[in-house]
């Protein structure tokens, strides 16, 4: 499982011109699943994401989590996080989980986040849809996390 986490001042996702998910201050989380991922990885990944200290404290140090600052999460599925470019110019996605598995893991991951942080706003995109994401990266801060 891979997460590409961006600290944002705001972010939104559109499908067919309609906003389907939006947050103000918080984290835009692009999530991709590997063919060998299972449900077992979800609680650990959710805990790490929710407690990732990438928001500034009073001294300006990245020392606060999204939970501590009362931010939101915008979680968007993105199988291309498992794109490989060992040869040529077109990425291969053979390591990305097939849609049925990825969709189940994505939905369960969102539910795990909501379970672990019931007061935190958690918005989503639409699995498998063509999405347009707008964001204001705050910092900028972008972190990649990997779980297996």
Order of alpha helices (4+ residues) and beta strands (2+ residues): beta-beta-beta-alpha-beta-beta-alpha-beta-alpha-beta-beta
